[in-house]
Amino acid sequence: MKTIISSTGNDIKSQFDLRFGRAGWFCLLDEETGKTRFIKNAHQDEPHGAGTRASETVIELGATKIISGDFGPKAKELLDKFNIQMVIIPDDSHTIADIIHKIK
């Protein structure tokens, strides 16, 4: 299973980002192998539709789950349509490594 975690930076020591569509980076975690890859969110500075475009990126990456702090209504609708699980963590005090450790 591939999981996306919204991140402020491009390594596992980066802080978790509460924003989905406006997150700077996405950590793509392959839960079977434990390998991670960081993808720059090319849509974070879009004036409108950042969540929808970020959702499209997640779909293209083949993720089945996203961990973030919030999802806008249009992003939720699109992710629901593709049966992508949305997990909300309302606390940004975690690093990406902390979240990965909790998943395992």
N, C-alpha and C positions, 0 to 999 in steps of 0.2 A: 504494500500500500504506500502511496506517495502522499506526504503531508506537507502543506505549506505553512510556514510560521512567519508572520509579519515581523520585520526586523528594522532597526535603525541603521545597521551597518552590514558589512559583508563577511563577517566571521562569527564563530559560535560564542565569542566573548561579547558580542554586541548586545545591546539592550533590546528587549521585546518592544515592539511598536504597537500601541493600542489602535492605531489607524490601519485599516485594511487598504482602501483605495489610495491613500496618501502615504503609505509606508514607503520608506526609501528603498528597501530591499525585501526580497522574499527568500527565505531559507527553504529549499526543497529537500525534504528528508525522505529517504527511501527506508521505510521501517523494517524491511526484510534484511537489508545489508548494513544499515546504520550509516550509510554514506550521506553526506550533505553537499549541496551545491547552492551557491547564492546567485540570485538573478536580480539585476537592477530593475526597479519598477519604473519603466519608461513613461508611465502615465501619472506619476505623483504630482506633477505641477500643472496638469490639465485644468483649464478654467471650469470645465463642466464634465461630468461623466467619468471621473477617475475610477470610481468603484466598479462601474460597468466594464470599463476597459481592463482593469486589473482582473476582474472575474474572467474575462475572455482569455487573458494570459494564463490564468490558473487552469482553465479548461484545456487549453493547448498543451500545457505541461503534463496533463494526465493525472492531476491530483484528485484524490477522493475525499480529502479532509483539509480544512483550513483552520488554523488557530490564530485568532486576532482578538482585539478588544471591542470592535464594533464593526457592523456591516450596515451600509445604507440600504434603503428599501429596494432600489433597483438592483443592487448587487445581490441582495438576498433572493430576489425573485429569479434572477438568472442562475444563481448557484443551486437553488431549489429545483429548477427545471432540469438541471444536469445531475441531480441527486448527490451533490457535494455537501458533506457534513460540515457545519459551521460550529466551531467550539469557541466560546467567548471566555476570555480571561480578563477580568476587569482591573488587573493590577499590573502596572508596567515596571515593577521593581525586579523582574526576572531577566536573566540573560537567556539567549537562545540555548546555551548549554544546559541551563536549569530546566528548561521546558523539555528538551530532548531527554534528559535524564528521567524526568517524570513519566514520559511516554514509555520508556523502556521499563 
